[in-house]
Amino acid sequence: MQSFDGALWARGANWKMSFERGTATFFPFLSSAAPRTEGIAFALRDVRIDEQPLSFDTLAPADGDSQRIEFDRGALVERYELAPRLVEQSFHFAALPERGELVLSLDVTSELAPRSADDGWRFESEWGHALYGHALALDAAGRKLPLVTTLEDGVLSLRVPSSFVREAVLPLVIDPVLASFGIEGTPTDALAPDVSYDATGGAVLHCWEEIFSAADHDVWADAYDPAGNPLYRGDWIDATAAYWGHPRSASVGSNDRFLVVAHVVNATTGRVEVWGRLRSRNTPLLAAPFKITGASGYDALYPDVGGDPYPTGPSHFLVTYERVWSFGADHDVHARLVSEAGALASAPIQVDGTIHTLDTAISISKSNCGDAWNLAWQRRSPVGGNDILGARVAWDGVVIAPTFPIAVGPLDHTSPSASSCAQGSSRWLCVYEEDFGTDHDIVASGLDGASVRRSANLSVYDGNFMGQDQRSPCVDSDGTHFALAYSELYGSSTVDYDVYVSEVLFNGPSLAVLAAHQPVFQTNGAEFEPALAARESSQQSQTTHDYALAWHRAPNGLQLASHDIVGAAYRGASGGLVASYCDGATVTCPCGNGTSTVGGCPNSVTSAGARLTWSGEPSTTQDTLQLFVAGMPGGTTALFFQGTAMNGALGSVTGDGVRCVSAPATRLAMRTASVTGGALFPGVGDASISVTGSVPTTGTTLVYQVWYRNSAPHCGPSTTNLSNALVIAWTP
C-alpha cells in the first residue's frame, strides 16, 4: 500500500487500484503491449430503501492496509478486500432505518466498453477485459441471494428485494467481485493443482506441477493466508532434472507442517516411485525429499495424501497410491503412514490387492477427523465402464473397513473424491462423475462409515444447466455441511469449462442441496481440475464455513497463452435446510376446498388457511430458528408441535385440516394468537427450538406443524384445524 498525490494505491498480481475521497478506481492488467492503463472508477451515487433516499457521506476518506480498504460512509461501510488476482467489493449495513427494497447506485466511469455477460458485466478492450461479477446479498445468519445488476447510462445498480431485506439478520452485506483477465500469462505451463489448510497457523498451501520440458516436470508450493494474500513462503518442492508429477498435499494439527507428495520417475531404473517433502507455513523447506515407496519390480502412481487434525502428537500422514502389478490391467490400492517428522511410520499397507482388477484414481479425505481416513477409487467393471469403491483406514494405519461398494451399476462412474467426516460422526460424502452418454453428471453418495445411506444426482439442481457436461468433482466438509467444486462446460462449446461450487447437507436422514451452481470462475478458456479443502480439515470443531480452492486454467488461443493455476476462497452457508410441504392445494382437505400453495386447509377467516413460516437457522450449536404462524382466527389457541417423520405422503384428516406430522409428537409450546391471527415460537425468554425439542447435537431431520382452535362455523362440526407443515434438517 502506497500514498501518492493524495490517493492510496494498491497492487495485485494483475491489477492496480487507487482510492481517493469517495471514489475507487480499478486498473486491470490487460497486456504489457497495451498503449495505456485504463481504469474503471466507482463512486457511490445513491442508496434507497423503498424509494426513500438514505443519507451517507459521499466524500468519505479511504483508510486501511495492504489487505483491506474501507470508506466509512456513516450509514454503511464500503469495503475492498485485496487478493492477488481479484478485488472483492462489498457494502456493509450494520443497521437499517426501515425494511424494504434496497437499491444501491454507483457512477461508473471508464474508457473500457461495458458488455453484459453470463458472469456479470465485462469492461473490454482489444487487449482483454475486467469483470464486475454478479453480486450476492448475505446476512449474518448465512442466507445468500444472487442479485440483479444493471448498468445504464453509466449508472450501475444493485437491487436487493424487500422480501430478503425484511427477514435479513444484520449486518446485511452486498458483495460483488472485480477481477482482471489479460492476454499475457506466465510463460511456464502449470497444472495439477492441490490445496490444503493449516488453520492453526492461518495458512493455505497451494501446490502444482510445472513443465520445464517433456521429461522434466517440477513441483512448486506457496503459502497464502485464508483470504488469498501471499505470505511469500513459496519454494520448489523439486527443481531438479527429474520428473515430479501429480502433486498432492495435506497438513497435521500438532504442528504447522505440510507434506507434499508426487510420483517421480527414477532416472536409473525408469520406474515410477512416490516421494515427498515437508514444509511449513514459515519455513518453505524443512528437509530433503524422501522416497515413500517404490521398488525396481513395480511402479507406484498417482499418490494422494490425507492429514491429521489432532492437536497433539503422534500425528501421521497417510499416503495412498496405485501399486502396479500389471500395467493397465492389474493396479492395486496401497498406502503408507508418514510421521509428522517425515519418517516412514509403517510398511506398505495393502488396502485392496484384488487380482485382475484395475483400481485407479484413488482419493483420500483431507483429514482423518482424528479417527479414520475415507478412501474412494474407481475400478474397471467386467461388464463395461467403472464402479466406485471405498475403504476406511484408522489413524494408526489399520484398515478398519475393507473394500465396500459405493456406486455399482451399468453406468460408467469415474473420478471419485472422498470428503472428511462431519464433526462428531462417521458421515462423509463421496462425489463422482456419472456418464449418461451425452454428458456427465455429478452424483453424491452420503455414507455413514462404510454404508451408503443416501445418493443424489447433484446436477439436477443446476436447473437449466443440468444438460451441460459436469466434470472433475472435489469435495470436503466444514464439519456440518459439504462443499464440492466441479467444472461445467459452457453453452455449446466443447472446451470452455468453468468452475462452480455447490453445497450439500447430509445429516444421515437427509441429503439435500443447500446452494447449487454457485459461480466461482468463468472465462472463455478451460478451467478444470478443481481442488478444494475446508478449514475444518486441519482444525476440528472450529465454527467457520471457509474453504480454499484452486484450479487449472488452460490457454484458449486468444487472451490466455499458457496453462496457469488460479485460486479462490469460498465461504459456505450455516445451519440446515427448511422446506414447506402439506399445503392445502397438495393434500385433500376435509371440505374439498383447499387451494392454497403456502398455507393449510381453509378456515373461517381465510381461504388460504394458516401459514407456518420460519426465520433464522436450524443449527444445533447456534440455533436462531423461529416459527411463525399467521392466518388463524384472532385470539385463538395454537399448539406448535414436532415429530420425527411425515405422516405418509398426504397426511390424515384431523378436524377441518390434515395432520402431516406422524405420531408420536412432541408438544413444543401453546400460544394465544394475536388479534390479527398470528403466533410466534420461540419468543423473548423462551428456550430455543433445539433445546425444547431435544434435537440431537449431531443433527437430524424433524417435521413441524401447528394445531389451532377454530370455533366459528366453517364447513363442518369440527372446531380445530392445522397449518401447513415444515420439514427441517438440523445440523450443528
Secondary structure, DSSP 8 states (H G I E B T S, - for coil): -EEETTEEEEE-SSEEEEEETTEEEEEE---TTSSS---EEEEEEEEEETTEE----TT--EEE-SSEEEEE-SS-EEEEEE-SSEEEEEEEES--SS-S-EEEEEEEEESSEEEEETTEEEEEETTEEEEEE--EEE-TT--EEE-EEEEETTEEEEEE-HHHHHH--SSEEEE-EEEEEES---SSEEEEEEEEEETTTTEEEEEEEEEEETTEEEEEEEEE-TTS-B-S--EEEE-SSS-EEEEEEEEBTTSSEEEEEEEEE-TTT--EEEEEEEEESS-S--S--EEEE-BTTB-EEEEEEEBB--SSS--EEEEEEEEEEETTTEEEEEEEEEETTS-B-SS-EEEE--TT-BEEEEEE-SB-TTTEEEEEEEEE-TTSSEEEEEEEEETTS-EEEEEEEEE-SSSEEEEEEE----TTS-EEEEEEEEE-SS-EEEEEEEEETTEEEEEEEGGGGGGGGTTS-EEEEEEEE-SSSEEEEEEEE-TT-SS-EEEEEEEEEE-SS-EEEEEEEEEEE--SSEEEEEEEEEGGGGSTT----EEEEEEEEE--SSS--S-EEEEEEEE---S-EEEEE--TTTS--TTS----SSS-S--SS-TT--EEEEES--BSSS---EEEEESS-TT-EEEEEEESSBSTTT-EEETTEEE-B-SSEEEEEEEE--TTS-EEES-TT---HHHHTT--TT--EEEEEEEEE--S--SSS--EEEEEEEEEE-B-
